């Protein structure tokens, strides 16, 4: 009888241990990022790097079965580890200085189809202080690039930008501080 109960306990502990394997990543993307529910609880936004230790940040298009629709203001501010970031098509907005002073950032893949920033006040400056960006890749399907992404950024090292056929609008001051 003891052997029977011991076998059941070992089996239960094994199943419990298996349920925790791979918890650092989820099917929906990098679970280590700091996600917050938007008002209404129907979607998420990224509020920071959380426990993500990698140098390449890939923002998932969904988290916990709900879309990731934004990147909060100053979410990655002063992060000296990020060398690349991928923003998915699900992102609808990016707040002020989301990547401010990410001085190691060299590559941005922008797939946000029609994301907006605070263009009216020209305060968006999403990549303010990111003077080492060399590649800004605009994904197929992107229809507009919001204004001021690089405004007052101190310049960057972007030398060439390929525009997809889907692109309809590049807002004012989008690349105002890109070195030529």
Buried (B, 14 or more C-beta within 10 A) or exposed (E): EEEEEEEEEEEEEEEEEEEEEEEEEBEBBBBBBBBEEBEEEEBBBBBBBBEBEEBBBBBBBBBEEBBBBBBBBBBBBEBEBBBBBBBBBBBBBBBBBBBBBBBEBBBBBBBBBBBBBBBEEBBBBBBBBBBBBEBBBBBEBBEBBBBBBBBBBBBBEBEEBEEEEEBEEBBEBBBBBBEE
